[in-house]
Amino acid sequence: MKKLLNLFFVLIFTVAITSQLLAADKTPSDILTTAWNIDGKINFIATETTGMYVRDKFNVTISRVFSLSENKFRREYIFPPFLVGDLLIDDGTRSYYYQSQKKVLTISPSIFEPSQRESHNKLLKLILRNYNLVSSSDKYLGRDVSRISVYPADGRFPLLILWIDNQTNVILKREKYLPDGKIYEYSFYTDIDFNVIPNERLFVWIKPKEEFRVIEHKEKFIPLEEAGKYGPEIPYSFQKKGYECIGIKEVPGGIACQFSDGIKNFMVFNLESLPPIPPSSKKITTDGIRYSYWQIDSINGFAWNYKKESFLVIGMVERDIIEELIKSIR
């Protein structure tokens, strides 16, 4: 009996040491790739806090989240007061967001829909191609985690830091930064339970008894290979700086193309007419074409008309890139 117990402890010790060695052999790219692909495939219940830096202050949201390993997700908002009672359910096919105080239900495609997944996977490829990853060991919520810091090739500060649970590969905390090192967006779990499987009924939308208004977004995604038919020719400078088109879809009154280098993202809209432009915008002329430019925190906006077509660009994008786009539309 004693020999069996000794053998048992030797086996446990061997497995533990082997697991540590295998974990140590994982590169930052391996860790990030595993975490990126695990989304929607792990059961857990947690409380999540998210925040965004807008006009010199953080806007904070707290919610209770439920994840089912069948591409199903539920979010119950509990702070701030004007969001209390709001509910988001994604059943893997469609997303239902009910604003309880406004009595409005918004129905959209699921974040796990194939086109959305394709864009999600493209972001990972762009991060791995355009950025440097650094990994270090850390602790969060009493759990062993890998902290992955994502640096631009020529930058001193990381633009993204992720705390990834070593056991489940779930991202427990994330922080996004501006190039100057200032944080502008974050999210983190204050508690998380991987031992409970949420009930399937939590992911079924149930109509409330009171009357409500329905807004349905029937987005039509366009294959990337058809991009040239729907928008302006994209200048080489986009590719030179690491940007690629990761998604195209029809929007009211036109087409929207999403561009990203993995971290920084912006949208290019080709519209029938421009929406209202912020009064604070500046009028600038480049190569004979006049455009409006404005900036709100880290987000830039550009708008112009050319030959009865209207263009709008919104996102984290350098002005010189957009000026080359404006020139290329001739």
C-alpha positions in Angstrom: 0.0 0.0 0.0 2.9 2.3 0.9 4.5 1.7 -2.5 1.3 2.5 -4.3 1.0 5.8 -2.4 4.6 6.7 -3.2 4.0 5.9 -6.9 0.8 8.0 -6.8 2.7 11.0 -5.4 5.5 10.6 -7.9 3.0 10.6 -10.7 1.3 13.8 -9.4 4.6 15.5 -9.0 5.6 14.5 -12.6 2.4 15.8 -14.0 2.8 19.1 -12.2 6.4 19.6 -13.3 5.5 18.6 -16.9 2.6 21.1 -16.9 4.9 23.9 -15.7 7.5 23.1 -18.4 4.8 23.0 -21.1 3.4 26.4 -19.9 6.9 27.9 -19.9 7.5 26.8 -23.5 4.5 28.7 -24.7 5.4 31.9 -26.6 3.4 35.1 -26.1 1.9 34.5 -29.6 0.7 31.0 -28.5 -0.9 32.3 -25.3 -2.7 35.2 -27.1 -3.9 32.9 -30.0 -5.3 30.4 -27.5 -7.1 33.1 -25.5 -8.4 34.8 -28.7 -9.9 31.5 -30.0 -11.5 30.5 -26.7 -14.1 33.2 -26.8 -17.6 31.7 -26.5 -16.3 28.3 -25.6 -16.0 28.5 -21.8 -18.7 28.4 -19.1 -18.5 31.0 -16.4 -20.4 33.6 -14.4 -18.7 36.9 -13.5 -19.1 40.6 -12.6 -17.4 42.8 -15.1 -16.4 46.5 -14.9 -15.7 48.4 -18.1 -14.5 52.0 -18.5 -13.6 54.5 -21.2 -11.8 57.8 -20.9 -14.0 60.4 -22.5 -13.4 64.2 -22.2 -11.2 64.0 -19.1 -13.2 61.5 -17.2 -13.9 57.8 -17.1 -17.4 56.5 -17.9 -17.8 53.3 -15.9 -20.3 50.4 -16.5 -20.8 47.4 -14.3 -22.6 44.3 -15.4 -23.2 40.7 -14.5 -22.2 38.4 -17.3 -23.0 34.7 -18.1 -21.1 32.7 -20.7 -22.1 29.3 -22.1 -19.7 27.2 -24.1 -22.1 27.1 -27.0 -21.4 30.7 -28.3 -24.1 32.1 -26.0 -23.7 35.2 -23.8 -25.8 37.3 -21.4 -25.1 40.7 -19.8 -27.3 42.2 -17.1 -26.4 45.9 -16.4 -26.3 47.0 -12.8 -24.5 50.4 -13.0 -24.8 53.3 -13.8 -28.4 54.0 -12.7 -29.7 54.9 -16.2 -28.6 51.4 -17.5 -30.0 49.4 -14.5 -32.4 46.8 -15.9 -30.9 46.8 -19.4 -30.3 43.3 -20.8 -28.1 41.9 -23.6 -28.6 38.3 -24.8 -26.6 36.7 -27.6 -27.9 33.3 -28.5 -25.3 32.5 -31.1 -27.6 33.5 -33.9 -28.9 37.0 -33.0 -28.2 39.6 -30.4 -31.0 41.2 -28.3 -30.4 44.4 -26.4 -33.4 45.5 -24.4 -33.3 49.1 -22.9 -35.7 48.7 -20.0 -36.1 52.4 -19.2 -36.6 53.4 -22.8 -38.7 50.3 -23.7 -36.6 49.7 -26.8 -35.4 46.3 -28.2 -32.5 46.3 -30.7 -31.9 43.1 -32.6 -28.6 42.6 -34.4 -26.5 39.7 -35.8 -24.7 37.7 -33.2 -21.1 38.5 -32.4 -20.5 34.8 -33.1 -21.9 35.1 -36.6 -19.4 33.8 -39.3 -18.6 37.2 -40.8 -18.0 38.6 -37.3 -15.8 35.7 -36.4 -13.8 36.2 -39.6 -13.2 39.9 -38.7 -12.2 38.8 -35.1 -9.7 36.3 -36.5 -8.2 38.9 -38.9 -7.6 41.2 -35.9 -5.5 38.6 -34.3 -3.4 38.0 -37.5 -2.8 41.8 -37.8 -1.7 42.0 -34.1 0.8 39.2 -34.6 2.1 40.7 -37.8 2.3 44.4 -36.8 3.1 44.4 -33.1 5.7 43.0 -30.6 4.4 40.8 -27.8 6.0 40.5 -24.4 4.8 37.9 -21.8 5.3 37.9 -18.0 3.9 35.9 -15.1 1.4 37.7 -12.8 -1.5 37.1 -10.4 -5.1 38.3 -10.8 -8.2 37.4 -8.7 -5.9 34.9 -6.9 -5.2 33.1 -10.1 -2.0 32.5 -12.1 -2.1 34.6 -15.2 0.1 35.5 -18.2 0.3 39.2 -18.8 0.7 39.9 -22.5 1.8 43.4 -23.4 1.4 44.5 -27.1 3.9 47.1 -28.2 4.2 49.0 -31.5 7.4 48.3 -33.4 8.7 51.8 -32.8 7.0 52.6 -29.4 8.1 52.8 -25.8 4.6 52.2 -24.4 2.3 49.2 -24.9 -1.0 49.9 -26.7 -2.7 46.8 -25.2 -2.2 44.7 -22.1 -4.1 41.5 -21.4 -4.2 39.3 -18.3 -4.9 35.8 -19.4 -5.9 33.0 -17.0 -3.3 30.1 -17.3 -5.9 27.5 -16.5 -8.9 28.4 -18.7 -7.2 30.9 -21.2 -9.9 33.4 -20.5 -8.9 37.1 -20.7 -9.6 38.3 -17.1 -8.5 41.9 -17.6 -7.6 44.2 -20.5 -6.3 47.8 -20.8 -5.9 49.9 -23.9 -3.5 52.8 -24.1 -2.7 55.8 -26.4 0.7 56.0 -28.0 1.8 58.4 -25.2 1.1 55.8 -22.5 -2.2 57.2 -21.3 -4.9 54.6 -20.6 -8.2 55.3 -22.4 -10.2 52.0 -22.1 -10.3 49.0 -19.8 -12.4 46.0 -18.7 -11.9 43.6 -15.9 -13.7 40.9 -13.8 -14.0 41.5 -10.1 -15.1 38.0 -9.6 -15.5 34.9 -11.8 -16.7 31.4 -11.3 -15.7 28.6 -13.7 -17.4 25.9 -11.7 -21.0 26.8 -12.6 -22.7 26.0 -15.9 -25.3 28.7 -16.6 -28.8 27.6 -17.3 -29.8 27.4 -21.0 -32.9 29.5 -20.2 -30.8 32.5 -19.4 -29.9 32.8 -23.1 -33.5 32.8 -24.5 -35.1 36.2 -25.1 -38.4 36.5 -23.3 -40.7 39.4 -24.3 -41.6 41.7 -21.4 -45.3 42.2 -20.6 -45.2 46.0 -21.3 -45.2 47.4 -24.8 -41.9 48.2 -26.4 -40.4 49.4 -29.7 -38.3 47.1 -31.9 -35.3 48.2 -34.0 -33.9 45.5 -36.2 -30.4 45.8 -37.8 -30.3 43.5 -40.7 -26.7 44.0 -41.7 -25.6 42.6 -45.0 -22.0 41.7 -45.1 -20.1 41.9 -48.4 -17.2 39.5 -49.3 -13.9 41.3 -49.0 -12.9 40.3 -52.5 -15.7 42.6 -53.8 -14.4 45.6 -51.9 -13.4 47.4 -55.1 -17.0 47.5 -56.3 -18.4 49.4 -53.3 -15.8 51.9 -52.2 -12.8 54.0 -53.3 -9.5 52.5 -54.2 -7.5 52.3 -51.0 -4.0 53.9 -51.3 -0.9 51.8 -50.7 -0.1 53.9 -47.6 -2.8 51.9 -45.7 -1.0 48.6 -46.3 2.4 50.3 -45.7 1.3 51.2 -42.2 -0.2 47.7 -41.6 -3.8 48.4 -42.1 -6.2 46.0 -43.9 -9.9 46.0 -44.6 -11.4 43.4 -42.2 -15.1 43.8 -43.0 -17.5 45.5 -45.4 -21.3 45.8 -44.8 -24.2 47.8 -46.1 -25.5 50.6 -43.9 -28.4 53.0 -44.3 -27.6 55.1 -47.3 -24.3 53.4 -48.3 -21.4 51.1 -47.6 -19.1 50.9 -44.6 -15.5 49.4 -44.7 -13.7 48.7 -41.5 -9.9 49.0 -41.4 -7.5 47.9 -38.7 -3.9 47.2 -38.0 -4.9 44.9 -35.2 -5.1 47.6 -32.5 -6.1 50.9 -34.2 -9.4 50.8 -36.1 -11.4 53.2 -38.3 -14.4 53.1 -40.6 -14.7 54.5 -44.1 -18.3 55.3 -45.2 -19.3 55.8 -48.8 -22.7 57.5 -48.4 -25.5 59.1 -50.4 -25.3 62.2 -48.2 -23.2 63.2 -45.1 -24.7 63.2 -41.6 -24.5 66.5 -39.5 -20.8 67.5 -39.0 -19.7 68.7 -35.5 -19.7 72.5 -35.3 -16.1 72.4 -34.0 -14.8 70.8 -37.2 -12.1 72.6 -39.2 -12.2 73.2 -43.0 -9.0 72.0 -44.7 -8.1 71.8 -48.4 -5.8 69.1 -49.7 -4.9 68.7 -53.4 -7.9 71.0 -54.3 -10.4 68.9 -52.3 -12.0 70.6 -49.2 -12.8 68.4 -46.2 -13.9 68.8 -42.6 -11.7 67.5 -39.8 -12.5 67.1 -36.1 -11.1 65.3 -33.1 -12.9 64.1 -29.9 -10.4 62.6 -27.5 -8.4 59.9 -29.5 -11.1 59.6 -32.2 -10.6 61.6 -35.5 -13.4 62.4 -38.0 -13.1 63.4 -41.7 -15.9 64.2 -44.1 -15.9 65.4 -47.7 -17.9 65.3 -51.0 -16.5 64.5 -54.4 -18.4 64.0 -57.7 -21.8 63.6 -56.1 -20.4 61.0 -53.6 -20.0 61.6 -49.9 -17.3 60.1 -47.7 -17.0 59.9 -43.9 -14.1 58.4 -41.9 -14.3 57.8 -38.1 -11.7 56.2 -35.8 -8.2 56.2 -34.5 -6.4 57.1 -37.7 -3.6 59.4 -38.7 -4.6 62.5 -40.7 -1.9 62.0 -43.4 -3.3 58.6 -44.3 -6.8 60.0 -44.8 -5.4 62.9 -46.9 -3.8 60.3 -49.2 -7.2 58.6 -49.4 -8.8 61.9 -50.3 -6.3 62.4 -53.1 -6.7 58.9 -54.4 -10.4 59.3 -55.1 -9.9 61.4 -58.2 
